C-alpha cells in the first residue's frame, strides 16, 4: 500500500512532467468548475485521472475505479448512509455532492441523487490548492 503523502507527491510530479510532454488526452471538470487537461495513470492497478491547472497551483486527482480502496475499504458504490459523517455532505455546485473522508480524500456523489441516504459514491477525489 502506498503512503498517502507519497501518492500526492507522485501525482504532482507525474502531472507536471506529463503536461510538459504532451497535451491533455481529455478534459476533466475540476471542483472549481474549470475544464482542465487530464491524464490517465494506473497506480497499483487503480486508474486515476490527474489534472493540474496551467499555473501548476491546483491539482485534481479523481478515480472512478471500483478497485480503489481507502484504509482497506472499497468506496465506489457505497451508499451515503454507510458513512458515520453522512450529515457533513456538501453540495459542489454544478458537479454533485461530496463528503470528506480524511485529510486528503473526498467521496463524490451524483448531482441527480440529491445527496439522499441511498446516494452512491460515483467517484473519489483529491483537490489541492
Backbone torsions as a table, in degrees:
resi	resn	phi	psi	omega
1	UNK	NA	132.2	-177.9
2	UNK	-82.7	136.3	176.2
3	UNK	-61.0	138.6	-176.1
4	UNK	-60.3	-44.0	-179.0
5	UNK	-65.1	-39.8	177.9
6	UNK	-65.2	-38.2	178.6
7	UNK	-62.9	-43.1	178.7
8	UNK	-62.5	-46.3	178.4
9	UNK	-60.6	-41.9	177.9
10	UNK	-58.4	-45.3	-179.7
11	UNK	-62.2	-41.9	-180.0
12	UNK	-61.9	-50.2	-180.0
13	UNK	-62.7	-46.4	179.8
14	UNK	-60.5	-43.3	-178.8
15	UNK	-63.8	-44.1	-179.0
16	UNK	-64.5	-47.8	-179.4
17	UNK	-67.4	-37.3	179.4
18	UNK	-66.5	-42.3	-179.8
19	UNK	-63.5	-35.9	179.1
20	UNK	-71.1	-27.7	-176.1
21	UNK	-84.8	-30.0	-174.7
22	UNK	-157.2	163.8	173.3
23	UNK	-77.2	161.2	-179.7
24	UNK	-61.2	143.7	-179.5
25	UNK	-81.4	-21.5	175.7
26	UNK	-163.6	173.4	-177.8
27	UNK	-105.0	147.4	177.7
28	UNK	-126.4	141.9	176.8
29	UNK	-88.8	113.0	-177.8
30	UNK	-78.7	165.2	-179.8
31	UNK	-58.0	-25.0	177.0
32	UNK	-90.6	17.1	174.2
33	UNK	65.7	28.2	172.6
34	UNK	-100.1	139.9	172.6
35	UNK	-83.4	124.9	-178.0
36	UNK	-129.5	149.2	174.9
37	UNK	-60.4	135.8	-179.5
38	UNK	-127.1	156.2	-178.9
39	UNK	-133.2	144.7	178.3
40	UNK	-94.4	143.8	176.8
41	UNK	-148.1	143.9	176.1
42	UNK	-109.6	128.5	177.2
43	UNK	-129.3	124.7	-177.2
44	UNK	50.8	36.9	176.6
45	UNK	80.6	3.5	179.9
46	UNK	-106.6	131.4	-179.0
47	UNK	-88.4	129.7	178.6
48	UNK	-121.7	152.7	166.6
49	UNK	-107.3	134.8	-177.3
50	UNK	-124.2	129.4	178.2
51	UNK	-134.6	142.5	175.9
52	UNK	-138.9	140.4	-176.4
53	UNK	-70.9	168.7	-175.4
54	UNK	-63.1	-21.5	-179.2
55	UNK	-94.9	1.7	-178.8
56	UNK	57.7	36.9	-179.7
57	UNK	-111.8	-26.8	-177.9
58	UNK	-118.7	129.1	179.5
59	UNK	-116.5	132.3	178.2
60	UNK	-127.0	121.2	178.9
61	UNK	-121.6	128.9	-178.6
62	UNK	-138.9	146.6	171.2
63	UNK	-135.8	143.2	173.1
64	UNK	-116.7	8.7	-175.1
65	UNK	-77.7	121.3	-179.5
66	UNK	-65.0	-11.8	177.9
67	UNK	-78.5	-13.0	179.8
68	UNK	-66.7	133.4	177.7
69	UNK	-131.5	144.2	175.2
70	UNK	-123.1	122.8	-175.6
71	UNK	54.8	37.9	176.8
72	UNK	79.3	2.9	-177.5
73	UNK	-112.8	134.7	173.8
74	UNK	-72.4	145.6	-177.3
75	UNK	-117.2	-38.0	-177.1
76	UNK	-62.4	125.3	-179.5
77	UNK	94.2	-11.6	177.4
78	UNK	-68.9	144.0	-179.8
79	UNK	-85.9	154.2	178.8
80	UNK	-57.5	-37.6	-177.3
81	UNK	-62.7	-16.6	-178.6
82	UNK	-83.8	-2.8	-179.6
83	UNK	-100.4	133.6	179.6
84	UNK	-63.3	-33.4	-177.5
85	UNK	-96.0	28.3	-174.5
86	UNK	-57.4	-26.6	179.9
87	UNK	-69.7	-13.6	-178.5
88	UNK	-88.9	7.9	-178.4
89	UNK	-60.6	140.9	-178.1
90	UNK	-128.2	155.4	177.1
91	UNK	-92.1	129.1	173.0
92	UNK	-103.0	100.3	-173.5
93	UNK	-44.9	124.6	175.9
94	UNK	80.1	-6.6	-175.2
95	UNK	-120.0	-41.1	-177.6
96	UNK	146.6	-163.1	179.4
97	UNK	-104.3	154.4	178.5
98	UNK	-142.1	157.4	-179.0
99	UNK	-137.6	127.8	179.6
100	UNK	-69.9	128.8	-179.5
101	UNK	-98.3	-41.3	176.9
102	UNK	-159.0	-163.8	-176.0
103	UNK	-68.7	-15.6	-177.7
104	UNK	-115.6	-34.7	-168.1
105	UNK	-110.1	147.1	176.2
106	UNK	-128.4	146.6	172.7
107	UNK	-95.9	134.5	179.7
108	UNK	-108.6	138.9	-179.3
109	UNK	-122.3	148.8	-177.5
110	UNK	-62.4	141.7	177.2
111	UNK	-63.6	-34.2	-177.8
112	UNK	-66.7	-25.4	-177.2
113	UNK	-84.6	-4.6	172.9
114	UNK	57.6	23.3	173.6
115	UNK	69.1	23.9	178.6
116	UNK	-77.7	168.4	-178.4
117	UNK	-55.3	-30.1	-178.9
118	UNK	-88.0	-1.0	177.6
119	UNK	-59.9	141.1	-179.0
120	UNK	-111.8	145.6	176.2
121	UNK	-65.4	124.4	178.8
122	UNK	-109.0	-18.9	177.0
123	UNK	-156.3	158.0	176.8
124	UNK	-125.8	137.1	-173.7
125	UNK	-146.3	161.9	169.3
126	UNK	-123.1	146.1	177.1
127	UNK	-140.7	112.4	-176.6
128	UNK	-114.7	134.6	177.1
129	UNK	-116.4	NA	NA
